[in-house]
């Protein structure tokens, strides 16, 4: 019989274009889950890149390796009873699908947001660097972003308040009996 820690060992992958609102929603979600007494590990791609690829090239080989490492970390955490939120574009479906195959309680959340809105937001300067020629593989701009085929949830990054989006995710987790 699984203990209560294992029961709560789900993984939630929040994906979408850069600047679609993933990180803001993830932060609100972490806070709301914490209010419910649930301690969740946040696997945020920008932070993990500093460790796994300190001088990122963002080429295909490096991205394949990075997302494999990131997903594996999530697999290990969930196996040890730690719920995980992935906050990562993961522009190829294969990255997210591999995690889904490895983690029994997996939820994919797609933050849909028009590219023009993402470009206007650009909090990290990703799109600006692409425009200046300093970035050549920005998902959705120079590199294809593969929209999830069957995500458990679709949030509207340009229309939903992050707090409301986080509540919607929590309601889905309750509905699925993950929390």
N, C-alpha and C positions, 0 to 999 in steps of 0.2 A: 504494500500500500504506500503510495507516494506521500511524503510529508508536505506540510503546507508551503514550504519554500519552493519545492518542485512544482506544486500546483500553479504557482504564480510565475513560473519561468517562461514567459512569452517573449517574443521579439516583435518589434514594430519597426518597419523600415519606412521612413518618411522620405519620399523621393519627389523630384521635380526639377525644373530648370534652376540654375543659379539665380538667386535673388527672388525666388518665387514665394518665400515666406517659411521655408522649412525650419530654419533655426529658431525663428520667433515662435512658431507653433510648438516646436520641441521644448523650448524653455517654459512656455505656459503649461504644457502637458506635464512636464517634470514637477512643476510647482503644484498642480492640481492632484497628481498622484501622491506626492509627498503629503499633502493635506489629508489624504485618505490613509496615511501610514505606510505607503508603499515606497521602498527605496529602489530606484531604478538606475541602472548604469546607462549613461549617455555616451554613445560612440559617435563622435562628431568628426567628420572626415578632415576638416582643416586642422584640428588638434592632433589626430592620429598621424597625419602626413608629416608633421614635425618630427615624429619619432621614426616612422617606417621609411619615409623618403625625405630626409631633411633638405635635399636639393632637388625638388621635383622637376621632372621634364614633361610630365603629362602626356607622354606618348602611350601608344596602345599597350606595349609590353609592361611598362611601369604601372599603368592603370589596372591591367589584368592582375598583376601581382598584388598591388595595394588592396584592391577590393576583395581578393581572395583572403588576404591576411585579416582585413577588417571583419569579413563574414566569419572567419574561423574564430576570431576573438569572441564574437557574439555567440557562436555555437558553444564554446567553452563556458562562457558565463551562464548561459541558459541551462546547460547540463548541471551546473552547480547551484541552480535555484535562483539565479539573479535575473530579473527581468531586464530587457535591453531595449533601448530606443536607438536605432541607426538614424543619424541625421546626415544624409549623404545623397548627392545627385545620382551617383551610380548610373551613368547615362546609358549603359547597356543592360537590357533585360536579364542577360545571362548572369550578371553579378547578383542581382536580387533573387533570381530563380535558384541559384546555387544555395543561397542562405535558406530560402523557403524549403528546399529539399532536405536540408540538414536539421532544421529546427521545427519540431512538431507543432508548436503553437506560434504561428507566424502570421503577421498582419502587414499587408502592404498598403500604405497610404500615399496616394498621388496628390500632390499639391499642384493643381492646374492653374496656370497663370499665363496670360499673353506675354510673348517675348518682349513686346514694346514696353510693357509695365516693368518687367524684370530689368530691361536696359535703363529705364528711367530711374529705378531704385538704385541699382548698382552699388550697394554699401561697401563692397570690398574692392571696387574698381576693376572687376574682371572684364566687363564689357568695354570699359575705357581702354584698358591695356590691349584688348583685341583690336579696337579701332586704331590705336597707335602702332599696331604691328608687333607689340611686345608679347602677345599671347596668340597662339595659332590653333588651339584645339578647344575652344570654349563650347561646351555642349549647348546645342540649340542654335548656335551661330555658325561655327566652322566645323563642328563635329555633330553628328546626328544624336539626338536624344530619343531613345526608344521608350515611348509612353507605355506604361503597364497595360497588358492586355486584359487582365481581370483583377484589378486591385480590390481589396475588401472595402476601401473607401476612396472617394474623390472629394477633396476640399477645394474651394475656390480661393486661391491665394490673393486675388485682387478684389474679392467681394466680402469674404467672411472675416470678422474680427478674430484675431488669434485666440483670444480667450474662448470665444464661441466654438471655434474649430477644435480646440483642445477638449472642450466639453463633449462635442460630438464624438470624438475619438474615444473618450472614456465611456460614453454610452455604448459604443460598439464593443469595447472590451468587456463591459458588463454583459451585454447581450450574448457574446460568445462564451461567457463564463470563464474568462481569463483573469478577471479581477472580481 
